[in-house]
Amino acid sequence: MGYTSREEWQRHFADGMGFRRLGDVERALLAEHAPAPDGGGRALEVGCGTGELAVHLSGVGYVVDAADFTDSALARARAEHPDARGVRWLRLDVERDDPAPLDADGYDLIVMRLVAAFLRDRSRVLHGLGQRLRPGGALVVITPTAENTPAHRRDIALDEGEIRMLGAGWQQAEQLDADGLAVLVLRGPGHVDTTAVEMDAPPVHAQAQALAVVTDDYGRVLLGRSERNMWELPGGKTVGGEDFAAAAVREPAEGTGLVADPADAYVVTLLADVSHGAPRLTAVVRITAWSGTLSHPGQRPCERWEFHDLHALACLGRVFTPAATALDAIWPGVLPGLPPVHAYPLIVEQPPLPMATPTPPPADREPPSVLGVFAHPDDESLLAGGVLARHAAAGARTAVVTATWAPDGPRAAELARALSVLGAGEPRMLGFRDARAEASAPGRPRWCDTDLDEAIGHVVAHIRQFRPDIVITHDAVGQLTGHPDHRRTHQVALLAVEAAGLAHLHPEAGEPWQPGALYAATHPHSGIGDLGPLLSGVGKSLLSVPDAYATGTVDVTRWLDRKWAAITCHRSQLQGERPLPALLGRLDEELRSRILGTEYFTRLCMTPDVPGLGHLAP
């Protein structure tokens, strides 16, 4: 069959063709492993065709959303089942369309029958569907198997390796047989945390390789599932005298069918680490333009290539270590808990990061609006108080989201006073527990332990409600001290900025809005100055970044009085030996001004330059 386009499927159903009829064994397995809950349940069928399965599910206690991406299939479904009750027919391409029409409350059962073999990005689609399952729900995939399918119809079936891939990352994956069809019953969250893994020891003393970061029109990144049961970026070792850019272009052409010009390949950074005792050098290469159709030539080592959403990279399971560190070099903080690596960013003009199309602000808005996303009360004042006060004084809208501490606790009142001083509105407190303060939000989970998708959803809601041009958050190293809440907030904010502009992600959080830029407040090595001895003197960590990472330096001395006034609003932090506000309060004014008078930022996510959009006030 080999259909790849909506038009081909439109003709298929318009010409009266269909699929294998629903069998008795399939009906029995669904009844046994996915019965409707007491009182009825809600089901989604993806790729419903002429509606036979959808109508069956409605007859056994489900209210059904039956989705297909062709009008001809849905027209036949309505004509062949005119009396169907409890079925809503939806025209929807689950792989490409905005899923907003789907039920916002989720589903007890999601079924994909005779569809999986035709999906390009199977892992991404299943992960997205898994997020729509209600607790205890199941996603059932029914597919022909390569073993039981004639060779000339191989493209409608999956082999055992491909079926195993569908079940990767689910808490439960049970495979059953229905007269030669594989029935895969999946339960759980649909993902596992990403872990960096190594291959077998190489038979060399050192190795150099180039890895290509390739994205599609939606900003999704290309990864291959290898025979080693891990995800990898396209790329490999250099051959002969070729440079890294040439190697990064050659490898995708050979392994994926995508063709690029070396002029569109940018070496962004070099990563040095050790694999099985041997030095390893990895060049991270961004490919900004390509042509061709993604194919699966079956060449080793990768058996299948798929594009993945950035927000799902942290829950892929096993990822080859150099690929994981390369992804983190492009999107800092997107993958937590990676092994150490020495990074050598190249100080050259680099391509923009892939992001959704920005939403332009009104033409008369100068300077741009700013939303801070920080871990704790006082972070906003210490790290970006000057910039917030500066933008507010210029007439910009400013606001702050704070991840930890209860909204009805003592630090909430301190935060409210500080934000009033900075002109940043009312507190927006998520109310999670500080990783190092049990009393911060009794009974609530720690922010650093919260489910990633849930955390992203909270921040997306505030971005869409406030609609900022700029988002400011922590840097990837955890803001000098490496606090786990700081690192978590960086990761969440990075992914939330992307997700906020995509309508199919967190549709319950409001209308999509794409900020113009994300800035991470940071401290470069050369900017530590007097702050170093102050922190080391009380045994605090001192984590700074290479100077090249600090892409923005803002002199806030004109707003220093307001910044210090905001810091002192956090009165609980002015006591004790170790809190930074207390340490600063014991300094003379001249020294304190030197420490607080400059704020440093790294611009992480950027859209093409639009006047007045996405730039901190000069």
C-alpha positions as CSV (number, residue, x, y, z in Angstrom):
1,M,0.0,0.0,0.0
2,G,2.7,2.5,1.0
3,Y,0.5,5.5,1.4
4,T,2.2,8.6,2.8
5,S,-0.2,11.5,2.1
6,R,-3.7,12.5,3.1
7,E,-4.7,12.7,-0.6
8,E,-3.8,9.0,-1.1
9,W,-6.0,8.0,1.8
10,Q,-8.7,10.2,0.6
11,R,-8.8,8.3,-2.7
12,H,-8.6,5.0,-0.8
13,F,-11.8,5.5,1.1
14,A,-13.5,7.4,-1.7
15,D,-13.0,4.4,-4.0
16,G,-14.8,2.1,-1.6
17,M,-11.7,0.4,-0.1
18,G,-11.3,-0.3,3.5
19,F,-9.3,-2.5,6.0
20,R,-9.5,-5.9,7.6
21,R,-12.7,-6.2,9.5
22,L,-12.7,-6.2,13.3
23,G,-12.3,-9.8,14.5
24,D,-13.9,-11.7,17.3
25,V,-10.6,-12.3,19.0
26,E,-9.8,-8.5,18.9
27,R,-13.2,-7.8,20.5
28,A,-12.5,-10.4,23.2
29,L,-9.1,-9.0,24.0
30,L,-10.4,-5.5,24.3
31,A,-13.2,-6.6,26.6
32,E,-10.7,-8.5,28.8
33,H,-7.9,-5.9,28.9
34,A,-9.7,-2.6,28.4
35,P,-13.3,-2.9,29.6
36,A,-15.2,0.3,30.1
37,P,-15.2,1.6,33.7
38,D,-18.3,1.2,35.8
39,G,-20.7,3.9,34.8
40,G,-19.1,4.3,31.4
41,G,-15.8,5.7,30.1
42,R,-14.4,7.8,27.3
43,A,-12.4,6.4,24.4
44,L,-10.4,7.8,21.5
45,E,-9.9,5.8,18.3
46,V,-7.0,7.2,16.2
47,G,-7.5,6.4,12.5
48,C,-11.1,5.3,12.7
49,G,-11.6,4.7,9.0
50,T,-15.2,3.7,8.3
51,G,-16.0,3.5,12.0
52,E,-16.5,-0.2,12.8
53,L,-14.3,-0.2,16.0
54,A,-15.7,3.1,17.2
55,V,-19.2,1.9,17.0
56,H,-18.3,-1.4,18.7
57,L,-16.7,0.6,21.6
58,S,-19.8,2.8,22.0
59,G,-21.8,-0.4,22.3
60,V,-19.8,-1.7,25.3
61,G,-20.0,1.4,27.5
62,Y,-17.7,4.0,26.0
63,V,-18.4,7.5,24.7
64,V,-16.1,7.6,21.7
65,D,-14.1,10.3,19.8
66,A,-13.4,8.7,16.4
67,A,-10.7,10.6,14.6
68,D,-9.5,10.2,11.0
69,F,-7.7,12.6,8.7
70,T,-9.7,12.1,5.6
71,D,-13.2,13.4,4.8
72,S,-14.0,10.4,2.7
73,A,-13.4,8.0,5.6
74,L,-15.6,10.0,7.9
75,A,-18.3,10.4,5.2
76,R,-18.5,6.6,4.9
77,A,-18.5,6.2,8.7
78,R,-21.5,8.4,9.0
79,A,-23.3,6.8,6.1
80,E,-22.6,3.2,7.2
81,H,-23.5,3.9,10.9
82,P,-26.3,6.5,10.8
83,D,-27.7,5.3,14.1
84,A,-24.5,5.3,16.0
85,R,-24.9,6.8,19.5
86,G,-22.2,8.1,21.7
87,V,-19.7,8.6,18.8
88,R,-18.2,12.0,17.8
89,W,-16.6,11.9,14.4
90,L,-13.5,14.2,14.2
91,R,-11.4,15.1,11.2
92,L,-7.9,15.1,12.7
93,D,-4.4,14.1,11.8
94,V,-3.0,13.1,15.2
95,E,0.6,13.4,13.9
96,R,0.4,17.0,12.5
97,D,-2.9,18.8,13.5
98,D,-3.6,20.8,16.6
99,P,-5.2,18.3,19.0
100,A,-7.4,20.9,20.6
101,P,-10.6,19.2,19.5
102,L,-9.8,16.1,21.6
103,D,-11.5,15.8,25.0
104,A,-9.6,18.0,27.6
105,D,-10.5,15.6,30.4
106,G,-8.6,12.7,28.8
107,Y,-9.5,9.1,27.9
108,D,-9.8,5.8,29.7
109,L,-8.9,4.0,26.4
110,I,-7.1,5.1,23.3
111,V,-6.9,2.6,20.4
112,M,-4.8,2.7,17.3
113,R,-5.9,-0.1,14.9
114,L,-3.9,-0.8,11.7
115,V,-2.4,2.7,11.9
116,A,1.0,2.6,13.6
117,A,2.9,1.4,10.6
118,F,2.0,4.6,8.7
119,L,3.1,7.0,11.3
120,R,6.4,8.9,10.8
121,D,7.2,9.8,14.4
122,R,5.7,6.9,16.3
123,S,7.4,7.5,19.7
124,R,6.4,11.2,19.7
125,V,2.8,10.4,18.8
126,L,2.5,7.7,21.5
127,H,4.1,9.9,24.1
128,G,1.6,12.6,23.3
129,L,-1.4,10.3,23.4
130,G,-0.1,8.8,26.7
131,Q,-0.4,12.2,28.3
132,R,-4.1,12.1,27.5
133,L,-4.8,8.9,29.4
134,R,-6.7,9.1,32.6
135,P,-5.2,7.2,35.6
136,G,-5.5,3.5,35.0
137,G,-6.2,4.0,31.3
138,A,-4.7,2.0,28.5
139,L,-3.4,2.7,25.0
140,V,-4.0,-0.3,22.7
141,V,-2.1,-0.6,19.5
142,I,-3.3,-3.3,17.0
143,T,-1.0,-3.9,14.1
144,P,-0.2,-6.5,11.4
145,T,3.2,-8.1,12.0
146,A,6.0,-8.5,9.5
147,E,6.1,-12.2,10.2
148,N,2.5,-12.7,9.1
149,T,2.4,-10.2,6.2
150,P,3.5,-10.9,2.6
151,A,6.8,-9.2,1.6
152,H,5.1,-7.0,-1.0
153,R,2.9,-5.5,1.8
154,R,5.6,-5.1,4.4
155,D,4.9,-1.4,4.7
156,I,1.6,-2.0,6.5
157,A,3.2,-4.1,9.2
158,L,5.7,-3.8,12.1
159,D,8.4,-6.2,12.9
160,E,9.2,-7.4,16.5
161,G,11.9,-4.7,17.0
162,E,9.5,-1.9,15.9
163,I,6.8,-3.3,18.2
164,R,9.2,-3.3,21.1
165,M,10.0,0.4,20.4
166,L,6.3,1.2,20.8
167,G,6.4,-0.2,24.3
168,A,9.6,1.5,25.4
169,G,9.2,3.7,28.4
170,W,5.7,2.5,29.5
171,Q,5.3,1.1,33.0
172,Q,3.4,-1.9,31.5
173,A,3.6,-3.2,28.0
174,E,1.8,-6.5,27.3
175,Q,1.8,-8.0,23.8
176,L,-1.0,-10.3,22.8
177,D,-2.0,-12.1,19.5
178,A,-5.3,-11.7,17.6
179,D,-5.3,-14.1,14.7
180,G,-1.9,-12.9,13.5
181,L,-2.3,-9.3,14.6
182,A,-0.2,-8.0,17.4
183,V,-2.2,-6.4,20.2
184,L,0.0,-4.2,22.4
185,V,-1.6,-2.9,25.7
186,L,0.4,0.0,27.2
187,R,-0.2,1.5,30.6
188,G,1.6,4.1,32.7
189,P,2.8,7.6,32.0
190,G,4.2,6.8,28.6
191,H,7.8,7.8,29.4
192,V,10.8,7.2,31.5
193,D,13.5,9.7,32.5
194,T,16.2,10.1,30.0
195,T,19.6,8.5,31.0
196,A,22.8,8.9,29.2
197,V,24.4,5.5,28.2
198,E,27.6,4.4,26.6
199,M,28.3,1.9,23.8
200,D,30.8,-0.9,24.1
201,A,34.4,0.0,24.5
202,P,35.9,1.3,21.2
203,P,39.0,-0.6,19.9
204,V,41.0,2.7,19.7
205,H,42.9,5.0,22.0
206,A,41.0,8.1,21.1
207,Q,38.0,9.0,18.9
208,A,36.6,12.1,17.2
209,Q,33.1,12.4,15.8
210,A,30.6,14.9,14.5
211,L,27.0,14.8,15.6
212,A,24.3,16.7,13.6
213,V,21.4,18.5,15.2
214,V,18.6,18.5,12.6
215,T,15.2,20.1,13.2
216,D,12.0,20.1,11.2
217,D,9.7,23.1,10.6
218,Y,8.1,22.7,14.1
219,G,11.5,22.8,15.9
220,R,11.4,19.0,16.6
221,V,14.8,17.4,16.7
222,L,15.8,14.2,14.7
223,L,16.9,11.1,16.6
224,G,17.5,7.6,15.6
225,R,16.6,4.4,17.5
226,S,19.6,2.1,17.2
227,E,20.1,-1.6,17.4
228,R,21.7,-0.9,20.8
229,N,18.3,0.1,22.2
230,M,19.1,3.8,22.6
231,W,18.4,7.1,20.8
232,E,21.2,8.7,18.9
233,L,21.8,11.8,16.8
234,P,22.8,11.4,13.2
235,G,26.6,11.6,12.8
236,G,29.7,9.6,13.2
237,K,33.5,9.6,12.8
238,T,35.3,11.8,10.3
239,V,36.6,10.1,7.2
240,G,40.0,10.9,5.7
241,G,40.7,14.6,5.8
242,E,37.1,15.9,6.0
243,D,36.2,18.5,8.5
244,F,33.5,18.2,11.2
245,A,30.8,20.1,9.1
246,A,31.4,17.8,6.1
247,A,31.1,14.7,8.3
248,A,27.9,16.0,9.9
249,V,26.4,16.5,6.4
250,R,27.6,13.2,5.0
251,E,26.3,11.0,7.8
252,P,22.6,12.1,7.6
253,A,22.6,11.7,3.9
254,E,23.8,8.2,4.2
255,G,21.7,7.2,7.1
256,T,18.5,9.2,6.9
257,G,18.0,10.3,3.3
258,L,18.2,14.0,4.3
259,V,20.6,16.1,2.2
260,A,22.3,19.3,3.4
261,D,24.9,21.7,2.1
262,P,28.1,22.1,4.2
263,A,27.5,25.8,4.0
264,D,24.4,25.3,6.2
265,A,26.3,23.3,8.8
266,Y,27.6,25.3,11.8
267,V,30.0,23.8,14.3
268,V,28.6,25.2,17.5
269,T,30.8,23.7,20.2
270,L,33.3,21.0,20.9
271,L,32.7,18.5,23.8
272,A,35.5,16.6,25.4
273,D,35.0,13.6,27.7
274,V,36.3,10.1,28.3
275,S,34.6,6.8,27.1
276,H,35.9,3.6,28.6
277,G,39.2,5.3,29.4
278,A,39.7,6.7,25.9
279,P,39.5,10.4,25.2
280,R,36.6,11.4,23.0
281,L,36.0,14.6,21.1
282,T,32.5,15.4,19.8
283,A,31.8,18.3,17.4
284,V,28.2,19.5,17.8
285,V,27.0,20.7,14.4
286,R,23.7,22.6,13.8
287,I,22.2,22.0,10.3
288,T,19.9,24.8,9.4
289,A,18.6,23.7,6.0
290,W,18.0,20.3,4.4
291,S,16.0,18.7,1.6
292,G,14.8,15.2,0.9
293,T,12.4,12.8,2.6
294,L,13.2,11.0,5.8
295,S,13.8,7.4,5.1
296,H,14.7,4.3,7.0
297,P,17.3,2.5,4.9
298,G,17.8,-0.1,7.6
299,Q,21.5,0.6,7.7
300,R,23.3,0.0,11.0
301,P,23.4,1.3,13.6
302,C,20.0,3.1,13.6
303,E,16.9,1.2,12.5
304,R,14.5,4.1,12.6
305,W,14.5,7.9,12.6
306,E,11.9,10.1,14.2
307,F,11.5,13.8,15.1
308,H,10.9,14.5,18.8
309,D,9.4,17.5,20.6
310,L,11.9,19.4,22.8
311,H,9.6,19.1,25.8
312,A,9.8,15.3,25.6
313,L,13.6,15.0,25.4
314,A,13.8,14.6,29.1
315,C,11.7,11.4,29.1
316,L,13.1,9.3,26.2
317,G,14.8,6.7,28.3
318,R,18.2,5.6,27.0
319,V,20.2,8.2,25.0
320,F,23.8,7.8,23.7
321,T,25.9,10.0,26.0
322,P,27.5,12.2,23.3
323,A,24.0,12.8,21.8
324,A,22.6,13.7,25.2
325,T,25.4,16.2,25.9
326,A,25.1,17.6,22.4
327,L,21.4,18.2,22.8
328,D,22.2,19.9,26.1
329,A,24.8,22.1,24.4
330,I,22.1,23.4,22.0
331,W,19.3,23.7,24.6
332,P,21.0,24.1,27.9
333,G,19.2,22.3,30.8
334,V,16.9,20.3,28.5
335,L,18.3,17.1,29.9
336,P,19.0,16.9,33.6
337,G,21.6,14.7,35.4
338,L,24.1,14.3,32.6
339,P,27.7,13.1,33.2
340,P,30.4,15.8,33.2
341,V,31.8,17.0,29.9
342,H,34.2,19.8,29.0
343,A,32.5,22.2,26.5
344,Y,34.4,24.6,24.2
345,P,31.8,26.8,22.5
346,L,33.1,28.4,19.4
347,I,32.8,32.2,19.4
348,V,31.4,32.6,15.9
349,E,28.1,33.7,14.5
350,Q,25.8,30.8,15.2
351,P,22.4,29.9,13.8
352,P,19.2,30.7,15.7
353,L,17.7,28.0,17.9
354,P,14.6,26.4,16.4
355,M,11.5,27.9,18.0
356,A,7.9,28.4,17.0
357,T,7.0,31.6,15.1
358,P,7.1,34.5,17.5
359,T,3.9,36.4,18.4
360,P,4.7,40.1,17.7
361,P,3.8,42.5,20.4
362,P,1.9,45.7,19.7
363,A,4.1,48.1,17.7
364,D,4.0,50.8,20.4
365,R,5.3,48.6,23.2
366,E,8.7,49.9,24.3
367,P,10.5,48.3,26.0
368,P,9.3,44.7,25.9
369,S,7.3,43.1,28.7
370,V,9.2,40.8,31.1
371,L,8.1,37.7,33.0
372,G,10.5,36.3,35.6
373,V,10.3,32.6,36.5
374,F,12.3,31.9,39.6
375,A,12.6,29.2,42.2
376,H,12.3,31.0,45.6
377,P,11.1,34.3,47.0
378,D,14.2,36.8,46.8
379,D,15.7,35.2,43.7
380,E,13.8,37.7,41.6
381,S,15.3,40.6,43.5
382,L,18.9,39.3,43.8
383,L,19.2,38.1,40.2
384,A,17.1,40.4,38.1
385,G,15.8,43.1,40.4
386,G,17.6,45.9,38.5
387,V,16.2,44.8,35.1
388,L,12.7,44.3,36.5
389,A,12.8,47.8,38.0
390,R,14.3,49.3,34.9
391,H,11.6,47.9,32.6
392,A,8.8,48.8,34.9
393,A,10.1,52.4,35.2
394,A,10.1,52.6,31.4
395,G,6.4,51.6,31.3
396,A,6.7,47.9,30.5
397,R,4.6,45.2,32.0
398,T,6.6,43.0,34.4
399,A,5.6,40.0,36.6
400,V,7.2,37.2,38.5
401,V,6.3,33.5,38.9
402,T,7.8,31.8,42.0
403,A,7.9,28.1,42.1
404,T,8.3,27.4,45.8
405,W,6.8,28.4,49.2
406,A,3.1,28.4,50.0
407,P,1.0,31.4,48.9
408,D,-0.3,31.8,52.4
409,G,3.0,31.5,54.2
410,P,5.2,34.2,55.7
411,R,7.5,34.6,52.7
412,A,4.5,35.3,50.5
413,A,4.0,38.6,52.2
414,E,7.7,39.4,51.8
415,L,7.5,38.6,48.1
416,A,4.5,40.8,47.7
417,R,6.3,43.8,49.2
418,A,9.4,43.2,47.1
419,L,7.4,42.9,43.8
420,S,5.5,46.1,44.7
421,V,8.9,47.9,45.1
422,L,10.0,46.5,41.7
423,G,6.7,47.4,40.0
424,A,6.2,43.7,39.1
425,G,2.5,43.2,40.2
426,E,1.1,40.6,42.5
427,P,2.9,37.3,43.4
428,R,2.3,34.3,41.2
429,M,3.3,31.5,43.5
430,L,3.1,27.9,42.4
431,G,3.3,26.7,46.0
432,F,5.7,23.8,45.8
433,R,8.1,22.8,48.6
434,D,11.6,24.1,48.7
435,A,14.1,21.2,48.4
436,R,15.9,22.4,51.5
437,A,13.0,23.8,53.6
438,E,10.4,21.3,54.8
439,A,8.3,24.1,56.3
440,S,8.1,26.0,53.0
441,A,4.9,24.2,51.8
442,P,3.9,21.4,54.2
443,G,2.2,18.5,52.4
444,R,3.2,19.7,49.0
445,P,5.8,17.8,46.8
446,R,9.3,19.2,46.4
447,W,9.6,21.4,43.3
448,C,12.6,19.5,42.1
449,D,10.7,16.2,42.3
450,T,7.5,17.3,40.6
451,D,6.5,15.6,37.4
452,L,8.1,17.5,34.5
453,D,5.0,17.8,32.4
454,E,3.0,19.0,35.3
455,A,5.6,21.6,36.2
456,I,5.8,22.8,32.6
457,G,2.0,23.1,32.5
458,H,2.0,25.5,35.5
459,V,4.5,27.8,33.9
460,V,2.9,27.6,30.4
461,A,-0.4,28.9,32.0
462,H,1.3,32.0,33.4
463,I,3.2,32.7,30.1
464,R,-0.1,32.4,28.2
465,Q,-2.0,34.6,30.7
466,F,0.7,37.3,31.0
467,R,1.9,37.1,27.3
468,P,5.4,38.4,27.9
469,D,7.9,39.4,25.2
470,I,10.8,38.2,27.4
471,V,11.1,35.4,30.0
472,I,14.0,35.5,32.5
473,T,15.0,32.5,34.7
474,H,17.9,30.8,36.3
475,D,20.9,29.4,34.4
476,A,21.7,25.7,33.9
477,V,24.3,25.4,36.7
478,G,21.9,26.5,39.4
479,Q,22.9,30.1,40.0
480,L,26.3,30.0,41.8
481,T,25.3,27.6,44.5
482,G,23.9,24.8,42.3
483,H,20.6,24.7,44.3
484,P,18.4,21.9,42.8
485,D,15.4,24.2,42.7
486,H,17.3,26.6,40.5
487,R,18.4,23.9,38.1
488,R,14.8,22.5,37.9
489,T,13.4,26.0,37.3
490,H,15.9,26.5,34.4
491,Q,14.8,23.3,32.8
492,V,11.1,23.9,33.3
493,A,11.3,27.5,32.0
494,L,13.3,26.5,28.9
495,L,10.7,23.9,27.9
496,A,7.7,26.0,28.9
497,V,8.8,28.9,26.6
498,E,8.7,26.5,23.7
499,A,5.5,24.8,24.8
500,A,3.6,28.0,25.3
501,G,3.7,28.8,21.6
502,L,2.4,25.4,20.5
503,A,-1.4,25.1,20.6
504,H,-1.4,21.3,20.9
505,L,0.6,21.3,24.2
506,H,-1.3,22.0,27.4
507,P,-4.4,23.2,25.6
508,E,-6.1,23.7,29.0
509,A,-3.6,26.5,29.8
510,G,-5.1,29.1,27.4
511,E,-4.4,30.5,24.0
512,P,-0.8,29.9,22.7
513,W,1.7,32.7,23.1
514,Q,5.3,32.6,21.9
515,P,7.7,34.9,23.9
516,G,10.4,36.6,21.9
517,A,13.3,35.4,24.0
518,L,14.4,33.5,27.1
519,Y,17.2,34.9,29.2
520,A,19.0,33.0,31.9
521,A,20.4,35.1,34.8
522,T,24.0,34.0,35.3
523,H,27.4,34.9,36.6
524,P,30.5,34.7,34.3
525,H,33.9,33.9,35.7
526,S,35.1,37.5,35.3
527,G,32.0,38.9,36.9
528,I,32.3,37.0,40.2
529,G,34.6,39.7,41.8
530,D,33.8,40.4,45.4
531,L,31.0,37.9,45.5
532,G,33.4,35.0,45.4
533,P,35.0,35.6,48.8
534,L,31.6,36.5,50.3
535,L,30.1,33.1,49.4
536,S,33.2,30.9,49.9
537,G,33.7,32.5,53.4
538,V,30.5,30.7,54.6
539,G,31.1,27.4,52.7
540,K,28.8,28.1,49.8
541,S,29.4,26.7,46.3
542,L,30.6,29.0,43.6
543,L,29.4,27.9,40.2
544,S,30.0,30.4,37.4
545,V,30.1,30.0,33.6
546,P,32.6,30.9,30.9
547,D,32.6,34.5,29.9
548,A,31.4,33.6,26.4
549,Y,28.2,32.3,27.8
550,A,27.2,35.7,29.2
551,T,25.7,37.3,26.1
552,G,24.1,40.3,27.9
553,T,25.5,42.6,30.6
554,V,23.1,45.2,32.1
555,D,24.3,48.1,34.2
556,V,21.6,48.6,36.9
557,T,23.3,51.1,39.1
558,R,20.6,53.7,38.4
559,W,18.1,51.3,39.9
560,L,20.3,50.0,42.7
561,D,18.3,51.7,45.5
562,R,15.1,50.1,44.3
563,K,16.8,46.7,43.9
564,W,18.3,46.8,47.4
565,A,15.0,47.9,48.8
566,A,13.3,44.9,47.2
567,I,16.0,42.5,48.6
568,T,15.5,43.9,52.1
569,C,11.7,43.2,51.9
570,H,12.7,39.6,52.3
571,R,13.2,40.2,56.0
572,S,13.5,36.5,56.9
573,Q,16.6,36.3,54.8
574,L,18.3,39.2,56.5
575,Q,19.0,37.0,59.6
576,G,21.5,34.2,60.0
577,E,25.0,33.5,58.8
578,R,24.5,32.1,55.3
579,P,21.6,33.7,53.4
580,L,22.9,36.0,50.7
581,P,20.7,39.0,51.6
582,A,22.1,38.7,55.2
583,L,25.7,38.6,53.8
584,L,25.1,41.6,51.6
585,G,23.5,43.5,54.5
586,R,26.7,43.3,56.5
587,L,28.8,44.9,53.7
588,D,29.5,48.6,53.3
589,E,27.4,50.4,50.7
590,E,30.3,50.8,48.2
591,L,31.1,47.1,48.2
592,R,27.5,46.0,48.1
593,S,26.9,48.3,45.1
594,R,29.8,46.8,43.2
595,I,28.3,43.3,43.7
596,L,24.7,44.2,42.8
597,G,25.2,46.9,40.2
598,T,25.6,44.6,37.2
599,E,23.3,41.8,36.1
600,Y,24.5,39.2,33.6
601,F,22.3,37.1,31.2
602,T,22.6,34.4,28.6
603,R,20.1,34.6,25.8
604,L,19.0,31.0,25.3
605,C,16.0,30.8,23.0
606,M,15.7,33.5,20.3
607,T,13.5,34.2,17.4
608,P,14.5,36.2,14.3
609,D,15.1,39.8,15.2
610,V,12.0,41.9,15.3
611,P,12.3,45.6,16.4
612,G,11.3,45.9,20.0
613,L,10.8,42.2,20.6
614,G,12.9,40.0,22.8
615,H,15.6,42.4,23.9
616,L,16.4,43.6,27.4
617,A,16.1,47.4,27.7
618,P,19.3,49.1,26.7
